[in-house]
Amino acid sequence: MENIVIFGASGHGSVVLDCIEKESRYKVVGFIDSTKKKGSKQNGYEILGTEYDLP
C-alpha cells in the first residue's frame, strides 16, 4: 500500500479523504494545509504543515 498526502484539509480535502479511504489502495499520511496549525488533527489525521514544509 502506497502512502498519500492530501493537499487541503477543509471541505474538499475531507471529500477527497473519504474517496481515498473507500478505495483502500493508499495509506493516508496526513494533510498539507496553509491555514491550519502544524501538528493539529483534521478528520483523525495530522496536519503535516504547509506546502513550504515539503522536502
mmCIF file of the N, C-alpha and C atoms, coordinates in Angstrom:
data_MODEL
# 
_entry.id   MODEL 
# 
loop_
_atom_site.group_PDB 
_atom_site.id 
_atom_site.type_symbol 
_atom_site.label_atom_id 
_atom_site.label_alt_id 
_atom_site.label_comp_id 
_atom_site.label_asym_id 
_atom_site.label_entity_id 
_atom_site.label_seq_id 
_atom_site.pdbx_PDB_ins_code 
_atom_site.Cartn_x 
_atom_site.Cartn_y 
_atom_site.Cartn_z 
_atom_site.occupancy 
_atom_site.B_iso_or_equiv 
_atom_site.pdbx_formal_charge 
_atom_site.auth_seq_id 
_atom_site.auth_comp_id 
_atom_site.auth_asym_id 
_atom_site.auth_atom_id 
_atom_site.pdbx_PDB_model_num 
ATOM 1   N N  . MET A 1 1  ? 0.850   -1.169 0.000  1.00 0.00 ? 1  MET A N  1 
ATOM 2   C CA . MET A 1 1  ? 0.000   0.000  0.000  1.00 0.00 ? 1  MET A CA 1 
ATOM 3   C C  . MET A 1 1  ? 0.903   1.242  0.000  1.00 0.00 ? 1  MET A C  1 
ATOM 4   N N  . GLU A 1 2  ? 0.657   2.134  -0.925 1.00 0.00 ? 2  GLU A N  1 
ATOM 5   C CA . GLU A 1 2  ? 1.444   3.363  -1.036 1.00 0.00 ? 2  GLU A CA 1 
ATOM 6   C C  . GLU A 1 2  ? 0.909   4.443  -0.098 1.00 0.00 ? 2  GLU A C  1 
ATOM 7   N N  . ASN A 1 3  ? 1.802   5.313  0.342  1.00 0.00 ? 3  ASN A N  1 
ATOM 8   C CA . ASN A 1 3  ? 1.418   6.459  1.167  1.00 0.00 ? 3  ASN A CA 1 
ATOM 9   C C  . ASN A 1 3  ? 0.910   7.585  0.283  1.00 0.00 ? 3  ASN A C  1 
ATOM 10  N N  . ILE A 1 4  ? 0.009   8.392  0.837  1.00 0.00 ? 4  ILE A N  1 
ATOM 11  C CA . ILE A 1 4  ? -0.520  9.555  0.121  1.00 0.00 ? 4  ILE A CA 1 
ATOM 12  C C  . ILE A 1 4  ? -0.713  10.703 1.110  1.00 0.00 ? 4  ILE A C  1 
ATOM 13  N N  . VAL A 1 5  ? -0.505  11.920 0.626  1.00 0.00 ? 5  VAL A N  1 
ATOM 14  C CA . VAL A 1 5  ? -0.728  13.140 1.396  1.00 0.00 ? 5  VAL A CA 1 
ATOM 15  C C  . VAL A 1 5  ? -1.799  13.935 0.667  1.00 0.00 ? 5  VAL A C  1 
ATOM 16  N N  . ILE A 1 6  ? -2.724  14.505 1.411  1.00 0.00 ? 6  ILE A N  1 
ATOM 17  C CA . ILE A 1 6  ? -3.816  15.272 0.813  1.00 0.00 ? 6  ILE A CA 1 
ATOM 18  C C  . ILE A 1 6  ? -3.528  16.763 0.985  1.00 0.00 ? 6  ILE A C  1 
ATOM 19  N N  . PHE A 1 7  ? -3.642  17.508 -0.100 1.00 0.00 ? 7  PHE A N  1 
ATOM 20  C CA . PHE A 1 7  ? -3.475  18.955 -0.057 1.00 0.00 ? 7  PHE A CA 1 
ATOM 21  C C  . PHE A 1 7  ? -4.822  19.593 0.237  1.00 0.00 ? 7  PHE A C  1 
ATOM 22  N N  . GLY A 1 8  ? -4.886  20.318 1.340  1.00 0.00 ? 8  GLY A N  1 
ATOM 23  C CA . GLY A 1 8  ? -6.112  20.981 1.759  1.00 0.00 ? 8  GLY A CA 1 
ATOM 24  C C  . GLY A 1 8  ? -6.882  20.133 2.754  1.00 0.00 ? 8  GLY A C  1 
ATOM 25  N N  . ALA A 1 9  ? -7.154  20.718 3.931  1.00 0.00 ? 9  ALA A N  1 
ATOM 26  C CA . ALA A 1 9  ? -7.808  19.959 4.997  1.00 0.00 ? 9  ALA A CA 1 
ATOM 27  C C  . ALA A 1 9  ? -9.201  20.479 5.323  1.00 0.00 ? 9  ALA A C  1 
ATOM 28  N N  . SER A 1 10 ? -9.773  21.254 4.417  1.00 0.00 ? 10 SER A N  1 
ATOM 29  C CA . SER A 1 10 ? -11.125 21.763 4.651  1.00 0.00 ? 10 SER A CA 1 
ATOM 30  C C  . SER A 1 10 ? -12.143 20.854 3.962  1.00 0.00 ? 10 SER A C  1 
ATOM 31  N N  . GLY A 1 11 ? -13.206 21.419 3.464  1.00 0.00 ? 11 GLY A N  1 
ATOM 32  C CA . GLY A 1 11 ? -14.306 20.634 2.901  1.00 0.00 ? 11 GLY A CA 1 
ATOM 33  C C  . GLY A 1 11 ? -13.906 19.718 1.764  1.00 0.00 ? 11 GLY A C  1 
ATOM 34  N N  . HIS A 1 12 ? -13.228 20.248 0.762  1.00 0.00 ? 12 HIS A N  1 
ATOM 35  C CA . HIS A 1 12 ? -12.837 19.442 -0.391 1.00 0.00 ? 12 HIS A CA 1 
ATOM 36  C C  . HIS A 1 12 ? -11.857 18.348 0.032  1.00 0.00 ? 12 HIS A C  1 
ATOM 37  N N  . GLY A 1 13 ? -10.914 18.684 0.907  1.00 0.00 ? 13 GLY A N  1 
ATOM 38  C CA . GLY A 1 13 ? -9.962  17.689 1.402  1.00 0.00 ? 13 GLY A CA 1 
ATOM 39  C C  . GLY A 1 13 ? -10.655 16.548 2.131  1.00 0.00 ? 13 GLY A C  1 
ATOM 40  N N  . SER A 1 14 ? -11.729 16.870 2.851  1.00 0.00 ? 14 SER A N  1 
ATOM 41  C CA . SER A 1 14 ? -12.494 15.835 3.552  1.00 0.00 ? 14 SER A CA 1 
ATOM 42  C C  . SER A 1 14 ? -13.190 14.893 2.571  1.00 0.00 ? 14 SER A C  1 
ATOM 43  N N  . VAL A 1 15 ? -13.680 15.437 1.470  1.00 0.00 ? 15 VAL A N  1 
ATOM 44  C CA . VAL A 1 15 ? -14.325 14.616 0.444  1.00 0.00 ? 15 VAL A CA 1 
ATOM 45  C C  . VAL A 1 15 ? -13.281 13.729 -0.235 1.00 0.00 ? 15 VAL A C  1 
ATOM 46  N N  . VAL A 1 16 ? -12.117 14.301 -0.532 1.00 0.00 ? 16 VAL A N  1 
ATOM 47  C CA . VAL A 1 16 ? -11.028 13.525 -1.131 1.00 0.00 ? 16 VAL A CA 1 
ATOM 48  C C  . VAL A 1 16 ? -10.617 12.397 -0.182 1.00 0.00 ? 16 VAL A C  1 
ATOM 49  N N  . LEU A 1 17 ? -10.493 12.709 1.097  1.00 0.00 ? 17 LEU A N  1 
ATOM 50  C CA . LEU A 1 17 ? -10.152 11.698 2.099  1.00 0.00 ? 17 LEU A CA 1 
ATOM 51  C C  . LEU A 1 17 ? -11.159 10.556 2.079  1.00 0.00 ? 17 LEU A C  1 
ATOM 52  N N  . ASP A 1 18 ? -12.428 10.881 2.049  1.00 0.00 ? 18 ASP A N  1 
ATOM 53  C CA . ASP A 1 18 ? -13.476 9.863  2.031  1.00 0.00 ? 18 ASP A CA 1 
ATOM 54  C C  . ASP A 1 18 ? -13.324 8.942  0.817  1.00 0.00 ? 18 ASP A C  1 
ATOM 55  N N  . CYS A 1 19 ? -13.064 9.517  -0.334 1.00 0.00 ? 19 CYS A N  1 
ATOM 56  C CA . CYS A 1 19 ? -12.885 8.725  -1.563 1.00 0.00 ? 19 CYS A CA 1 
ATOM 57  C C  . CYS A 1 19 ? -11.662 7.812  -1.451 1.00 0.00 ? 19 CYS A C  1 
ATOM 58  N N  . ILE A 1 20 ? -10.564 8.348  -0.935 1.00 0.00 ? 20 ILE A N  1 
ATOM 59  C CA . ILE A 1 20 ? -9.336  7.560  -0.802 1.00 0.00 ? 20 ILE A CA 1 
ATOM 60  C C  . ILE A 1 20 ? -9.541  6.407  0.172  1.00 0.00 ? 20 ILE A C  1 
ATOM 61  N N  . GLU A 1 21 ? -10.184 6.686  1.304  1.00 0.00 ? 21 GLU A N  1 
ATOM 62  C CA . GLU A 1 21 ? -10.417 5.634  2.289  1.00 0.00 ? 21 GLU A CA 1 
ATOM 63  C C  . GLU A 1 21 ? -11.309 4.524  1.732  1.00 0.00 ? 21 GLU A C  1 
ATOM 64  N N  . LYS A 1 22 ? -12.296 4.873  0.920  1.00 0.00 ? 22 LYS A N  1 
ATOM 65  C CA . LYS A 1 22 ? -13.199 3.871  0.350  1.00 0.00 ? 22 LYS A CA 1 
ATOM 66  C C  . LYS A 1 22 ? -12.496 2.971  -0.664 1.00 0.00 ? 22 LYS A C  1 
ATOM 67  N N  . GLU A 1 23 ? -11.493 3.495  -1.343 1.00 0.00 ? 23 GLU A N  1 
ATOM 68  C CA . GLU A 1 23 ? -10.739 2.716  -2.322 1.00 0.00 ? 23 GLU A CA 1 
ATOM 69  C C  . GLU A 1 23 ? -9.805  1.709  -1.664 1.00 0.00 ? 23 GLU A C  1 
ATOM 70  N N  . SER A 1 24 ? -9.310  2.017  -0.461 1.00 0.00 ? 24 SER A N  1 
ATOM 71  C CA . SER A 1 24 ? -8.388  1.150  0.288  1.00 0.00 ? 24 SER A CA 1 
ATOM 72  C C  . SER A 1 24 ? -7.123  0.797  -0.496 1.00 0.00 ? 24 SER A C  1 
ATOM 73  N N  . ARG A 1 25 ? -6.663  1.731  -1.334 1.00 0.00 ? 25 ARG A N  1 
ATOM 74  C CA . ARG A 1 25 ? -5.446  1.498  -2.112 1.00 0.00 ? 25 ARG A CA 1 
ATOM 75  C C  . ARG A 1 25 ? -4.252  2.261  -1.554 1.00 0.00 ? 25 ARG A C  1 
ATOM 76  N N  . TYR A 1 26 ? -4.505  3.274  -0.714 1.00 0.00 ? 26 TYR A N  1 
ATOM 77  C CA . TYR A 1 26 ? -3.453  4.133  -0.199 1.00 0.00 ? 26 TYR A CA 1 
ATOM 78  C C  . TYR A 1 26 ? -3.559  4.274  1.314  1.00 0.00 ? 26 TYR A C  1 
ATOM 79  N N  . LYS A 1 27 ? -2.424  4.534  1.927  1.00 0.00 ? 27 LYS A N  1 
ATOM 80  C CA . LYS A 1 27 ? -2.388  4.851  3.350  1.00 0.00 ? 27 LYS A CA 1 
ATOM 81  C C  . LYS A 1 27 ? -2.259  6.373  3.461  1.00 0.00 ? 27 LYS A C  1 
ATOM 82  N N  . VAL A 1 28 ? -3.240  7.025  4.038  1.00 0.00 ? 28 VAL A N  1 
ATOM 83  C CA . VAL A 1 28 ? -3.207  8.479  4.202  1.00 0.00 ? 28 VAL A CA 1 
ATOM 84  C C  . VAL A 1 28 ? -2.220  8.816  5.319  1.00 0.00 ? 28 VAL A C  1 
ATOM 85  N N  . VAL A 1 29 ? -1.215  9.621  4.988  1.00 0.00 ? 29 VAL A N  1 
ATOM 86  C CA . VAL A 1 29 ? -0.196  10.022 5.947  1.00 0.00 ? 29 VAL A CA 1 
ATOM 87  C C  . VAL A 1 29 ? -0.653  11.259 6.712  1.00 0.00 ? 29 VAL A C  1 
ATOM 88  N N  . GLY A 1 30 ? -1.356  12.159 6.032  1.00 0.00 ? 30 GLY A N  1 
ATOM 89  C CA . GLY A 1 30 ? -1.843  13.379 6.667  1.00 0.00 ? 30 GLY A CA 1 
ATOM 90  C C  . GLY A 1 30 ? -2.208  14.416 5.621  1.00 0.00 ? 30 GLY A C  1 
ATOM 91  N N  . PHE A 1 31 ? -2.381  15.643 6.104  1.00 0.00 ? 31 PHE A N  1 
ATOM 92  C CA . PHE A 1 31 ? -2.784  16.758 5.250  1.00 0.00 ? 31 PHE A CA 1 
ATOM 93  C C  . PHE A 1 31 ? -1.691  17.813 5.160  1.00 0.00 ? 31 PHE A C  1 
ATOM 94  N N  . ILE A 1 32 ? -1.636  18.483 4.028  1.00 0.00 ? 32 ILE A N  1 
ATOM 95  C CA . ILE A 1 32 ? -0.855  19.706 3.858  1.00 0.00 ? 32 ILE A CA 1 
ATOM 96  C C  . ILE A 1 32 ? -1.884  20.829 3.761  1.00 0.00 ? 32 ILE A C  1 
ATOM 97  N N  . ASP A 1 33 ? -1.754  21.842 4.613  1.00 0.00 ? 33 ASP A N  1 
ATOM 98  C CA . ASP A 1 33 ? -2.726  22.936 4.615  1.00 0.00 ? 33 ASP A CA 1 
ATOM 99  C C  . ASP A 1 33 ? -2.048  24.220 5.075  1.00 0.00 ? 33 ASP A C  1 
ATOM 100 N N  . SER A 1 34 ? -2.294  25.304 4.361  1.00 0.00 ? 34 SER A N  1 
ATOM 101 C CA . SER A 1 34 ? -1.636  26.579 4.672  1.00 0.00 ? 34 SER A CA 1 
ATOM 102 C C  . SER A 1 34 ? -2.367  27.390 5.735  1.00 0.00 ? 34 SER A C  1 
ATOM 103 N N  . THR A 1 35 ? -3.548  26.930 6.180  1.00 0.00 ? 35 THR A N  1 
ATOM 104 C CA . THR A 1 35 ? -4.301  27.718 7.163  1.00 0.00 ? 35 THR A CA 1 
ATOM 105 C C  . THR A 1 35 ? -4.469  27.029 8.511  1.00 0.00 ? 35 THR A C  1 
ATOM 106 N N  . LYS A 1 36 ? -4.097  25.774 8.590  1.00 0.00 ? 36 LYS A N  1 
ATOM 107 C CA . LYS A 1 36 ? -4.264  25.046 9.853  1.00 0.00 ? 36 LYS A CA 1 
ATOM 108 C C  . LYS A 1 36 ? -2.912  24.859 10.538 1.00 0.00 ? 36 LYS A C  1 
ATOM 109 N N  . LYS A 1 37 ? -2.952  24.718 11.862 1.00 0.00 ? 37 LYS A N  1 
ATOM 110 C CA . LYS A 1 37 ? -1.728  24.610 12.656 1.00 0.00 ? 37 LYS A CA 1 
ATOM 111 C C  . LYS A 1 37 ? -1.060  23.248 12.467 1.00 0.00 ? 37 LYS A C  1 
ATOM 112 N N  . LYS A 1 38 ? 0.223   23.282 12.165 1.00 0.00 ? 38 LYS A N  1 
ATOM 113 C CA . LYS A 1 38 ? 1.017   22.058 12.018 1.00 0.00 ? 38 LYS A CA 1 
ATOM 114 C C  . LYS A 1 38 ? 0.931   21.243 13.304 1.00 0.00 ? 38 LYS A C  1 
ATOM 115 N N  . GLY A 1 39 ? 0.680   19.956 13.171 1.00 0.00 ? 39 GLY A N  1 
ATOM 116 C CA . GLY A 1 39 ? 0.579   19.065 14.319 1.00 0.00 ? 39 GLY A CA 1 
ATOM 117 C C  . GLY A 1 39 ? -0.836  18.867 14.822 1.00 0.00 ? 39 GLY A C  1 
ATOM 118 N N  . SER A 1 40 ? -1.757  19.736 14.412 1.00 0.00 ? 40 SER A N  1 
ATOM 119 C CA . SER A 1 40 ? -3.152  19.554 14.823 1.00 0.00 ? 40 SER A CA 1 
ATOM 120 C C  . SER A 1 40 ? -3.758  18.415 14.001 1.00 0.00 ? 40 SER A C  1 
ATOM 121 N N  . LYS A 1 41 ? -4.959  18.031 14.341 1.00 0.00 ? 41 LYS A N  1 
ATOM 122 C CA . LYS A 1 41 ? -5.629  16.909 13.668 1.00 0.00 ? 41 LYS A CA 1 
ATOM 123 C C  . LYS A 1 41 ? -6.844  17.410 12.889 1.00 0.00 ? 41 LYS A C  1 
ATOM 124 N N  . GLN A 1 42 ? -7.082  16.756 11.762 1.00 0.00 ? 42 GLN A N  1 
ATOM 125 C CA . GLN A 1 42 ? -8.270  17.003 10.953 1.00 0.00 ? 42 GLN A CA 1 
ATOM 126 C C  . GLN A 1 42 ? -8.769  15.645 10.493 1.00 0.00 ? 42 GLN A C  1 
ATOM 127 N N  . ASN A 1 43 ? -9.999  15.321 10.786 1.00 0.00 ? 43 ASN A N  1 
ATOM 128 C CA . ASN A 1 43 ? -10.577 14.018 10.413 1.00 0.00 ? 43 ASN A CA 1 
ATOM 129 C C  . ASN A 1 43 ? -9.726  12.844 10.895 1.00 0.00 ? 43 ASN A C  1 
ATOM 130 N N  . GLY A 1 44 ? -9.046  13.026 12.024 1.00 0.00 ? 44 GLY A N  1 
ATOM 131 C CA . GLY A 1 44 ? -8.233  11.957 12.592 1.00 0.00 ? 44 GLY A CA 1 
ATOM 132 C C  . GLY A 1 44 ? -6.823  11.860 12.035 1.00 0.00 ? 44 GLY A C  1 
ATOM 133 N N  . TYR A 1 45 ? -6.456  12.747 11.125 1.00 0.00 ? 45 TYR A N  1 
ATOM 134 C CA . TYR A 1 45 ? -5.122  12.742 10.524 1.00 0.00 ? 45 TYR A CA 1 
ATOM 135 C C  . TYR A 1 45 ? -4.391  14.044 10.861 1.00 0.00 ? 45 TYR A C  1 
ATOM 136 N N  . GLU A 1 46 ? -3.073  13.943 10.922 1.00 0.00 ? 46 GLU A N  1 
ATOM 137 C CA . GLU A 1 46 ? -2.249  15.086 11.318 1.00 0.00 ? 46 GLU A CA 1 
ATOM 138 C C  . GLU A 1 46 ? -2.090  16.097 10.181 1.00 0.00 ? 46 GLU A C  1 
ATOM 139 N N  . ILE A 1 47 ? -2.081  17.370 10.557 1.00 0.00 ? 47 ILE A N  1 
ATOM 140 C CA . ILE A 1 47 ? -1.690  18.423 9.626  1.00 0.00 ? 47 ILE A CA 1 
ATOM 141 C C  . ILE A 1 47 ? -0.164  18.421 9.626  1.00 0.00 ? 47 ILE A C  1 
ATOM 142 N N  . LEU A 1 48 ? 0.420   18.092 8.497  1.00 0.00 ? 48 LEU A N  1 
ATOM 143 C CA . LEU A 1 48 ? 1.865   17.928 8.399  1.00 0.00 ? 48 LEU A CA 1 
ATOM 144 C C  . LEU A 1 48 ? 2.596   19.251 8.212  1.00 0.00 ? 48 LEU A C  1 
ATOM 145 N N  . GLY A 1 49 ? 1.864   20.289 7.856  1.00 0.00 ? 49 GLY A N  1 
ATOM 146 C CA . GLY A 1 49 ? 2.454   21.608 7.643  1.00 0.00 ? 49 GLY A CA 1 
ATOM 147 C C  . GLY A 1 49 ? 1.891   22.222 6.379  1.00 0.00 ? 49 GLY A C  1 
ATOM 148 N N  . THR A 1 50 ? 2.620   23.206 5.849  1.00 0.00 ? 50 THR A N  1 
ATOM 149 C CA . THR A 1 50 ? 2.197   23.883 4.633  1.00 0.00 ? 50 THR A CA 1 
ATOM 150 C C  . THR A 1 50 ? 3.016   23.365 3.456  1.00 0.00 ? 50 THR A C  1 
ATOM 151 N N  . GLU A 1 51 ? 2.710   23.867 2.289  1.00 0.00 ? 51 GLU A N  1 
ATOM 152 C CA . GLU A 1 51 ? 3.469   23.464 1.095  1.00 0.00 ? 51 GLU A CA 1 
ATOM 153 C C  . GLU A 1 51 ? 4.951   23.841 1.225  1.00 0.00 ? 51 GLU A C  1 
ATOM 154 N N  . TYR A 1 52 ? 5.253   24.825 2.070  1.00 0.00 ? 52 TYR A N  1 
ATOM 155 C CA . TYR A 1 52 ? 6.638   25.238 2.263  1.00 0.00 ? 52 TYR A CA 1 
ATOM 156 C C  . TYR A 1 52 ? 7.416   24.259 3.160  1.00 0.00 ? 52 TYR A C  1 
ATOM 157 N N  . ASP A 1 53 ? 6.703   23.377 3.855  1.00 0.00 ? 53 ASP A N  1 
ATOM 158 C CA . ASP A 1 53 ? 7.335   22.373 4.697  1.00 0.00 ? 53 ASP A CA 1 
ATOM 159 C C  . ASP A 1 53 ? 7.690   21.094 3.935  1.00 0.00 ? 53 ASP A C  1 
ATOM 160 N N  . LEU A 1 54 ? 7.249   20.996 2.696  1.00 0.00 ? 54 LEU A N  1 
ATOM 161 C CA . LEU A 1 54 ? 7.546   19.791 1.916  1.00 0.00 ? 54 LEU A CA 1 
ATOM 162 C C  . LEU A 1 54 ? 9.033   19.738 1.572  1.00 0.00 ? 54 LEU A C  1 
ATOM 163 N N  . PRO A 1 55 ? 9.598   18.538 1.549  1.00 0.00 ? 55 PRO A N  1 
ATOM 164 C CA . PRO A 1 55 ? 11.031  18.408 1.202  1.00 0.00 ? 55 PRO A CA 1 
ATOM 165 C C  . PRO A 1 55 ? 11.292  18.741 -0.260 1.00 0.00 ? 55 PRO A C  1 
# 
